[in-house]
């Protein structure tokens, strides 16, 4: 896999989609009384694409994979937050299922990226003449 920009990475794309879905839900009036949950959801949602982008900026695959694992942990955290949001009445069962599905797609993509990074050697260092 040869990416030139982090936006080309499937795991980043799925994480961004998840982040966007979380952002839309968190703008609801019902979350105004639940600032803590809203803030935790927003932070976890933003963490996925942010960490994958940062990892892309690292040279070594192991370092990149470490950041993808951080993104993955935030995506798992969102699964818990979605249950809390459902219990608190901020989202419907159908919305929970849609968000849960988006998180699981992001997790699957992150797992695939981690596997690829762990199983391929680091790219060669290119030196300017």
CORZI-V914388 format. One record per backbone hydrogen bond with DSSP energy under -1.0 kcal/mol. NH is the residue of the N-H (numbers start at 0). CO is the residue of the C=O. If there is no record, write none. Layout:
NH;CO  NH;CO
This chain:
7;4  8;5  12;8  13;9  14;10  15;11  16;12  17;13  18;14  19;15  20;16  21;17  22;18  23;19  24;20  25;21  27;24  30;27  31;28  33;30  37;33  38;34  39;35  40;36  41;37  42;38  43;39  44;40  45;41  46;42  47;43  49;45  50;46  51;47  52;48  53;49  54;50  55;51  56;52  57;54  63;59  64;60  65;61  66;62  67;63  68;64  69;65  70;66  71;67  72;68  73;69  74;70  75;71  76;72  77;73  78;74  79;75  80;76  81;77  82;78  83;79  84;80  85;81  86;82  87;83  88;85  89;84  90;84  95;91  96;92  97;93  98;94  99;95  100;96  101;97  102;98  103;99  104;100  105;101  106;102  107;103  108;104  109;105  110;106  111;107  112;108  113;109  114;110  115;111  116;112  117;113  118;114
